């Protein structure tokens, strides 16, 4: 029996309609991707950007930095993203920003904000909050916004949404992927997204520097609590020696988590004169609590934070103490 498509049940359905009403009344929209943007934030933003462009709605997609992940340059309108705030906008839309701090700048209080997100750390900071931590990606919620409002999903928007879901779910391997997720993916493929094309663009364009950097990071591996907890780090000078970008070593943490014995792991690296910590776990280990200790956030099994320190060993010991406490 064919079932009707069901959108998120964690969000008040009227909020999808209210969000569209705000968009239709606005004169200029600022779409905001989070600090150090990933594929979910950029994919969600560009899905909306393509919708707005196709309907002649004036807007800009903003990121506080011009340093964007270039493996996403195949998504339509990627080249239109900017680090320059427009002089005027009367509506803001944040995508995948777990906290208001992740916007990267102070949004004027008189500007209404539509908040699309799936982080459990989100405190509903928007005027309208389309937030569901049970979803695999914020792109799923943007998809629900399209479907609830009867908006046509073109090939360009379908590709952008597929990218967001594919990447944030670690190629559909996380527990948050459910029947609804795969229904959406099926629809996106029907609308023109090409799984093979997207996977090749995202997974088979690595730099040589990455393969010079990752062995150094893996060599830093230390295990604790009979191997259940792991830590790795990347020194600032290693990036200079190899020419690698901080994104080039992100796979190292996933490699560590692939070890059967490891239940929780964290990665410390120096980025923009601060220590950035990524945390991952399996099963019933809530690393978002560890991130929250350092004013960060994220998901139950994937979270992050930053510490204003360049002393990797000191930071590593502080994070380790919290992780060990969480894994007791």
DRENVEX-256319 format. One record per residue (C-alpha): residue number from 0; residue in three letters; x, z, y. Coordinates in steps of 0.25 Angstrom, whole numbers, plus 5000, padded with zeros to 4 digits. Layout:
BEGIN
> NUM ALA X Z Y
...
***
This chain:
BEGIN
> 0 UNK 5000 5000 5000
> 1 UNK 5006 4996 5014
> 2 UNK 5007 5008 5023
> 3 UNK 5006 5008 5038
> 4 UNK 5020 5010 5045
> 5 UNK 5021 5024 5049
> 6 UNK 5030 5028 5061
> 7 UNK 5037 5042 5063
> 8 UNK 5028 5054 5060
> 9 UNK 5037 5063 5068
> 10 UNK 5033 5056 5081
> 11 UNK 5020 5057 5089
> 12 UNK 5015 5043 5088
> 13 UNK 5009 5043 5102
> 14 UNK 5024 5045 5107
> 15 UNK 5027 5031 5102
> 16 UNK 5016 5025 5111
> 17 UNK 5020 5034 5122
> 18 UNK 5034 5029 5121
> 19 UNK 5029 5015 5122
> 20 UNK 5021 5018 5134
> 21 UNK 5033 5024 5142
> 22 UNK 5041 5011 5138
> 23 UNK 5030 5002 5143
> 24 UNK 5029 5010 5156
> 25 UNK 5044 5010 5159
> 26 UNK 5051 5001 5169
> 27 UNK 5065 5002 5163
> 28 UNK 5069 5010 5150
> 29 UNK 5082 5016 5146
> 30 UNK 5085 5016 5131
> 31 UNK 5095 5027 5128
> 32 UNK 5104 5027 5116
> 33 UNK 5112 5040 5113
> 34 UNK 5126 5044 5115
> 35 UNK 5135 5037 5105
> 36 UNK 5124 5028 5101
> 37 UNK 5122 5024 5086
> 38 UNK 5114 5013 5079
> 39 UNK 5101 5021 5080
> 40 UNK 5101 5024 5095
> 41 UNK 5106 5009 5098
> 42 UNK 5096 5003 5088
> 43 UNK 5084 5011 5093
> 44 UNK 5088 5008 5107
> 45 UNK 5090 4993 5105
> 46 UNK 5077 4992 5097
> 47 UNK 5070 4997 5110
> 48 UNK 5078 4988 5119
> 49 UNK 5075 4976 5111
> 50 UNK 5060 4980 5112
> 51 UNK 5061 4982 5127
> 52 UNK 5069 4969 5129
> 53 UNK 5059 4961 5121
> 54 UNK 5047 4967 5130
> 55 UNK 5055 4966 5143
> 56 UNK 5056 4981 5145
> 57 UNK 5067 4984 5154
> 58 UNK 5077 4994 5148
> 59 UNK 5092 4997 5145
> 60 UNK 5098 5003 5132
> 61 UNK 5108 5014 5137
> 62 UNK 5119 5021 5130
> 63 UNK 5128 5031 5138
> 64 UNK 5141 5024 5133
> 65 UNK 5145 5009 5132
> 66 UNK 5151 5012 5118
> 67 UNK 5141 5007 5108
> 68 UNK 5142 5004 5093
> 69 UNK 5145 4990 5093
> 70 UNK 5140 4988 5078
> 71 UNK 5126 4988 5085
> 72 UNK 5129 4976 5094
> 73 UNK 5120 4967 5085
> 74 UNK 5108 4974 5089
> 75 UNK 5100 4966 5100
> 76 UNK 5103 4972 5114
> 77 UNK 5114 4980 5110
> 78 UNK 5122 4974 5121
> 79 UNK 5112 4978 5131
> 80 UNK 5115 4993 5129
> 81 UNK 5121 4999 5142
> 82 UNK 5128 5012 5146
> 83 UNK 5123 5010 5160
> 84 UNK 5110 5017 5164
> 85 UNK 5100 5009 5172
> 86 UNK 5097 5013 5186
> 87 UNK 5082 5014 5183
> 88 UNK 5074 5018 5170
> 89 UNK 5061 5025 5169
> 90 UNK 5061 5027 5153
> 91 UNK 5072 5031 5144
> 92 UNK 5072 5030 5129
> 93 UNK 5082 5037 5120
> 94 UNK 5085 5033 5106
> 95 UNK 5091 5041 5095
> 96 UNK 5096 5052 5105
> 97 UNK 5094 5065 5098
> 98 UNK 5096 5073 5111
> 99 UNK 5095 5070 5126
> 100 UNK 5110 5072 5127
> 101 UNK 5112 5060 5118
> 102 UNK 5107 5051 5129
> 103 UNK 5120 5053 5135
> 104 UNK 5115 5054 5150
> 105 UNK 5105 5062 5158
> 106 UNK 5092 5055 5157
> 107 UNK 5084 5058 5170
> 108 UNK 5072 5068 5168
> 109 UNK 5062 5059 5174
> 110 UNK 5064 5047 5164
> 111 UNK 5055 5048 5152
> 112 UNK 5062 5047 5139
> 113 UNK 5058 5041 5125
> 114 UNK 5066 5048 5114
> 115 UNK 5068 5040 5101
> 116 UNK 5075 5049 5091
> 117 UNK 5077 5054 5077
> 118 UNK 5086 5066 5078
> 119 UNK 5081 5080 5074
> 120 UNK 5089 5085 5086
> 121 UNK 5080 5078 5096
> 122 UNK 5073 5087 5105
> 123 UNK 5063 5077 5110
> 124 UNK 5069 5076 5124
> 125 UNK 5061 5063 5127
> 126 UNK 5048 5061 5135
> 127 UNK 5043 5054 5122
> 128 UNK 5051 5058 5109
> 129 UNK 5050 5049 5097
> 130 UNK 5059 5058 5088
> 131 UNK 5058 5059 5073
> 132 UNK 5070 5065 5066
> 133 UNK 5065 5061 5053
> 134 UNK 5068 5046 5056
> 135 UNK 5081 5040 5051
> 136 UNK 5084 5034 5065
> 137 UNK 5078 5033 5079
> 138 UNK 5076 5018 5077
> 139 UNK 5065 5022 5067
> 140 UNK 5058 5029 5078
> 141 UNK 5060 5017 5087
> 142 UNK 5054 5009 5076
> 143 UNK 5042 5018 5076
> 144 UNK 5040 5016 5091
> 145 UNK 5040 5001 5089
> 146 UNK 5030 5002 5077
> 147 UNK 5021 5012 5083
> 148 UNK 5019 5004 5096
> 149 UNK 5018 4991 5089
> 150 UNK 5031 4985 5095
> 151 UNK 5037 4973 5089
> 152 UNK 5050 4975 5083
> 153 UNK 5059 4963 5085
> 154 UNK 5071 4959 5077
> 155 UNK 5080 4965 5087
> 156 UNK 5073 4979 5088
> 157 UNK 5072 4979 5072
> 158 UNK 5087 4977 5071
> 159 UNK 5090 4988 5081
> 160 UNK 5080 4998 5074
> 161 UNK 5086 4994 5060
> 162 UNK 5100 4997 5065
> 163 UNK 5096 5011 5070
> 164 UNK 5089 5015 5057
> 165 UNK 5100 5009 5048
> 166 UNK 5111 5016 5055
> 167 UNK 5105 5029 5058
> 168 UNK 5100 5031 5043
> 169 UNK 5114 5027 5038
> 170 UNK 5108 5014 5032
> 171 UNK 5095 5021 5027
> 172 UNK 5103 5032 5020
> 173 UNK 5098 5044 5027
> 174 UNK 5086 5053 5022
> 175 UNK 5078 5050 5035
> 176 UNK 5076 5036 5030
> 177 UNK 5062 5036 5024
> 178 UNK 5051 5026 5020
> 179 UNK 5048 5024 5035
> 180 UNK 5062 5020 5038
> 181 UNK 5063 5009 5028
> 182 UNK 5049 5004 5032
> 183 UNK 5055 5003 5046
> 184 UNK 5067 4996 5041
> 185 UNK 5059 4986 5033
> 186 UNK 5051 4983 5046
> 187 UNK 5064 4981 5054
> 188 UNK 5069 4971 5044
> 189 UNK 5055 4964 5045
> 190 UNK 5057 4963 5060
> 191 UNK 5071 4957 5059
> 192 UNK 5081 4967 5056
> 193 UNK 5092 4963 5046
> 194 UNK 5097 4974 5037
> 195 UNK 5110 4966 5033
> 196 UNK 5113 4961 5047
> 197 UNK 5112 4975 5053
> 198 UNK 5120 4982 5041
> 199 UNK 5131 4971 5043
> 200 UNK 5132 4973 5058
> 201 UNK 5132 4988 5057
> 202 UNK 5141 4991 5045
> 203 UNK 5150 4979 5044
> 204 UNK 5157 4978 5057
> 205 UNK 5167 4990 5057
> 206 UNK 5179 4990 5065
> 207 UNK 5193 4991 5059
> 208 UNK 5195 5004 5067
> 209 UNK 5184 5011 5059
> 210 UNK 5192 5009 5046
> 211 UNK 5205 5015 5053
> 212 UNK 5197 5026 5058
> 213 UNK 5188 5031 5047
> 214 UNK 5200 5034 5037
> 215 UNK 5206 5044 5048
> 216 UNK 5192 5051 5049
> 217 UNK 5190 5052 5034
> 218 UNK 5204 5058 5033
> 219 UNK 5199 5069 5042
> 220 UNK 5189 5073 5032
> 221 UNK 5188 5088 5028
> 222 UNK 5178 5095 5019
> 223 UNK 5172 5109 5019
> 224 UNK 5163 5117 5011
> 225 UNK 5167 5111 4997
> 226 UNK 5166 5097 5003
> 227 UNK 5152 5098 5008
> 228 UNK 5156 5097 5023
> 229 UNK 5165 5087 5029
> 230 UNK 5172 5084 5042
> 231 UNK 5179 5072 5048
> 232 UNK 5185 5069 5062
> 233 UNK 5191 5058 5070
> 234 UNK 5202 5061 5080
> 235 UNK 5202 5054 5094
> 236 UNK 5215 5048 5091
> 237 UNK 5210 5041 5078
> 238 UNK 5201 5033 5086
> 239 UNK 5212 5028 5095
> 240 UNK 5221 5025 5083
> 241 UNK 5211 5017 5076
> 242 UNK 5203 5011 5088
> 243 UNK 5190 5016 5081
> 244 UNK 5178 5020 5088
> 245 UNK 5171 5033 5085
> 246 UNK 5160 5025 5078
> 247 UNK 5170 5019 5069
> 248 UNK 5172 5032 5061
> 249 UNK 5157 5036 5060
> 250 UNK 5156 5031 5046
> 251 UNK 5166 5042 5042
> 252 UNK 5156 5053 5042
> 253 UNK 5146 5045 5033
> 254 UNK 5158 5043 5023
> 255 UNK 5160 5058 5023
> 256 UNK 5146 5060 5021
> 257 UNK 5146 5050 5009
> 258 UNK 5154 5060 5001
> 259 UNK 5145 5067 4991
> 260 UNK 5151 5081 4993
> 261 UNK 5149 5081 5008
> 262 UNK 5136 5087 5014
> 263 UNK 5140 5087 5029
> 264 UNK 5150 5081 5037
> 265 UNK 5154 5080 5052
> 266 UNK 5163 5071 5060
> 267 UNK 5171 5075 5073
> 268 UNK 5177 5064 5082
> 269 UNK 5181 5063 5096
> 270 UNK 5172 5054 5104
> 271 UNK 5172 5053 5120
> 272 UNK 5180 5066 5121
> 273 UNK 5171 5075 5112
> 274 UNK 5169 5078 5098
> 275 UNK 5158 5070 5091
> 276 UNK 5153 5076 5078
> 277 UNK 5145 5069 5068
> 278 UNK 5138 5077 5057
> 279 UNK 5132 5072 5044
> 280 UNK 5126 5079 5032
> 281 UNK 5118 5077 5019
> 282 UNK 5106 5085 5014
> 283 UNK 5101 5098 5021
> 284 UNK 5113 5100 5030
> 285 UNK 5108 5099 5045
> 286 UNK 5120 5094 5053
> 287 UNK 5111 5093 5065
> 288 UNK 5112 5108 5066
> 289 UNK 5127 5107 5067
> 290 UNK 5126 5096 5078
> 291 UNK 5116 5105 5086
> 292 UNK 5127 5116 5086
> 293 UNK 5135 5106 5095
> 294 UNK 5124 5101 5103
> 295 UNK 5122 5089 5094
> 296 UNK 5111 5084 5085
> 297 UNK 5106 5074 5075
> 298 UNK 5100 5074 5062
> 299 UNK 5100 5083 5050
> 300 UNK 5110 5075 5042
> 301 UNK 5117 5068 5054
> 302 UNK 5120 5074 5067
> 303 UNK 5131 5074 5078
> 304 UNK 5136 5082 5091
> 305 UNK 5148 5082 5100
> 306 UNK 5157 5093 5104
> 307 UNK 5165 5093 5117
> 308 UNK 5179 5095 5111
> 309 UNK 5190 5086 5107
> 310 UNK 5196 5096 5096
> 311 UNK 5191 5089 5083
> 312 UNK 5196 5101 5075
> 313 UNK 5189 5111 5083
> 314 UNK 5176 5103 5083
> 315 UNK 5177 5100 5068
> 316 UNK 5178 5115 5065
> 317 UNK 5166 5119 5074
> 318 UNK 5157 5108 5068
> 319 UNK 5162 5112 5054
> 320 UNK 5158 5126 5056
> 321 UNK 5144 5122 5059
> 322 UNK 5143 5112 5048
> 323 UNK 5148 5122 5037
> 324 UNK 5137 5131 5042
> 325 UNK 5126 5121 5041
> 326 UNK 5130 5117 5027
> 327 UNK 5130 5131 5021
***
